[in-house]
Amino acid sequence: MERSEAEMLNEGGARAGAVGEGAFQALQALMMLAEPDRAAQLYEELGSAQRERLQKEAAQAPVQERQRLAEVMRQARDFSGAARMLDGCGVEGLVADLYVQGGQYVEAAEAYLRAGQAERAAAAFERGGALERALEVYRGLGAREPMAQCLVRLGRPYEAAAIYRDLGQSHAEVEALGSVPAGDPRHLESVLRMCKLLDGEGFTRRALALLADTMRGSDAARADPALATEKARLLRRMGMEAEAEAVIARLPASASAPEANGYGYLKAIPIFGELSLEDMKDLYRVARQVLIPAGAVLLEKGAQGVGLFVLLEGTVDVHSGAESDARRLNTLGPGAYLGEISLVQDAPVSAQVKARTAVRALRITRAGFQHYLDTHEAAALRIFRLFTQNLAARVRALSA
């Protein structure tokens, strides 16, 4: 006589409870009887070794049966087991989601890749700690900001900072550079770049504090002429001329000598901070060296700007106006630059600049710069973007 389904179920359940054999058949019987809750309960009562044998046995079953069993396993909250049961069934997106629910993010990421969902795969790799794999996928997607985040987490902040620089995210670049350790060969270079960024954003005091802390904690930093020159520049920016001269006086003669051709000074100007090597060289070729006698006026207050001056030798005084009693606002020396706003904005000069000594300078005229912009489209976009950011930072600093 043919046995009833209930008898088959009882027999299967007894066998499963005893040694784990036939558990798949018992679950099949429950599924045939549309008893998913009881099937899930039976699955939950199995030991881990029994569940493992069940999964091996079920892996050879037809796709439809595996899908039904996967639903039972999902209901029993064995999400990873359900994902493995569905592997190869053509539902990789669902497999990945189940792996996520089971906390197996790397396996989820591989499934997302098979499903063609690269963005979700990268995020899952990152969440699972497989940062190199995440970086690889992000790179393939061209997702530069997540790439930078991975690089920071991988202990490669300098590379991350380079990406943030290309993206124009100066605050993120500062944060990344701040993670470059003191023992890294690029630490001092990172500090110098951070100071320029902070100063460009209107945080000159913070930049000075960073320099002072760096130089206080390292003999190499104290002996670095680039850091000392930057400290002097920042001190001048704050009207502390005597302190700036004292810093320069402590430098070896060879270190304090001005750059012969001014390329480095031109390169350091914030609005040119994102130009490629080729574009920077082309811009330098636009510049011309000029000699200005002591007492000559470089920039007249209220007049239209005549272009950019980058000081190579000598000093200039910045006054509030042309009157004999006008207040002296600052004194600038080699490395300082004047009139950069007039390159991109037709506006009157806000102060008078007069040569205190004979001056040698690089000059870029507005006409020459306009021709450069017309013939270097990518460079023009980068210059205007940085000019806008620097202008916004100045406005924020004035309103603070």
Secondary structure, 3 states (H helix, E strand, C coil): CCCCHHHHHHHHHHHHHHHCCCHHHHHHHHHHCCCHHHHHHHHHHCCHHHHHHHHHHHCCCCHHHHHHHHHHHHHCCCHHHHHHHHCCCCCHHHHHHHHHHCCCHHHHHHHHHHCCCHHHHHHHHHHCCCHHHHHHHHHHHCCHHHHHHHHHHCCCHHHHHHHHHHHCCHHHHHHHHCCCCCCCCCHHHHHHHHHHHHHHCCCHHHHHHHHHHHHHCCHHHHCCHHHHHHHHHHHHHCCCHHHHHHHHHCCCHHHHCCCCCCHHHHHHCHHHCCCCHHHHHHHHHHCEEEEECCCCEEECCCCECCEEEEEEECCEEEECCCCCCCCEEEEECCCCEECCHHHHCCCECCCEEEECCCEEEEEEEHHHHHHHHHHCHHHHHHHHHHHHHHHHHHHHHHHC
